[in-house]
Amino acid sequence: MTHSAAPLHDRHRAVMPQWLALYYAEPLELTHGEGRHVWDAHGRRYLDFFGGVLTTMTAHALPEVTKAVAEQAGRILHTSTLYLDRHMVELAERIAALSGIPDARVFFTTSGTEANDAALLLATTHRRSNQILALRNSYHGRSFSTVAITGNSAWSPTSLSPLQTLYVHGGVRSRGPYAHLSDAGFIDACVADLKDVLGQAHGTVAAFVAEPVQGVGGFTAPPDGLYAAFREVLAERGILWISDEVQTGWGRTGDHFWGWQAHGASGPPDLLTFAKGIGNGMAIGGVVARAEVMNCLGANSISTFGGSPVTMAAGLANLTYLLEHDLQGNARRVGGLLIERLRALTAGLPVVREVRGRGLMIGIELAGPDGTPSAEAASLALEHTRELGLLVGRGGREGNALRIAPPLTLTVAEAEEGATALGEALRRTQQDLD
Ligand code: PLP
């Protein structure tokens, strides 16, 4: 078979959906990576400030992970969950212990979407209800059920779902009707909203699902304590709490191993979903739940590729590296320095409305000359960061936020290098807009 001589980005447009590879006017083809850097097909090097999409948790081509993958690939590629695999059981043991959920059981999937799908299936089956509470501006995946709990019409193109979703306030602190309130006032207002929405629900509500820090939503978070306050209301009514830790897990937020821990809740969520960083790029997702909840499903719920041996070997090596090198501590220290530098370098630029975040999960909200959210500013900033050899992510309800989530091994020197490039990219963006 012969391939056309056209550039890859033209060939991709001819055979793939129009909504892929949208970051740059001319999409980037990446060929390899090492540490916190990746290279494109022209040999240009970039500092990766997005870690894949928070998937490269430790580092690109981390020898411990690539060795585990190669060794396992040489033994057996696939067994299916009909049989046991040592790495799968060991990884489940580690995650169950880390989750804090009592009598925890772990079910592996191949993505975050599928992890949330499984959590929804468990919660709705356990509670015998198809009503779900979710946050406005949330993102939980792209399957038929997860788009139905995604609180933004841009990412949730259908309303024809078997789930009934009730949306509540709380994910975005800086905008919306409660933006002017103090932290305590914001929490009180969101709890009142939750109670009000529950008052309108018909019969049993199965679960409340939330990201501790909204990821695709632009790295926005409610004040600490919101989920503890929500939990009291939910627990009184037996409603399950699903914490979607697909982006916030594994110490990324620095101060805590899981995002929900920032809220001082009296106990862990009932279900916790994970994906992205655990495989360092290998396709692993999963859900953790108490045995009583997990075991309400029958044997037809297995996943052909969930828990596949090569991914499990990678996940185990990656998690071991993360814990042995205290990467959560590194995220806290280096992330703290990075956010300070970014604030200092962008102070006085009207295009930068806010630099926010914790650990190595930092969002920069951009605004146009009229002070409103500007997707154009984000597009310009992305092109400038690329020119300067830096990759960052994009998100936010209006597509106007830059997202920074490098591998958790980021060094202080790399943080400084990336902050300088980003400061310059935003200065150039400001000039374009002036
Ligand atoms: N949940 C959250 C919080 C996410 O950010 C994402 C993806 O960005 C998902 C779920 C879906 O994960 P995946 O893309 O692996 O299906």
Residues whose N, C-alpha, C, O or C-beta is under 5 A from the ligand:
A	BS01	PLP	S111 G112 T113 E114 Y139 H140 G141 E211 G215 V216 D244 V246 Q247 A275
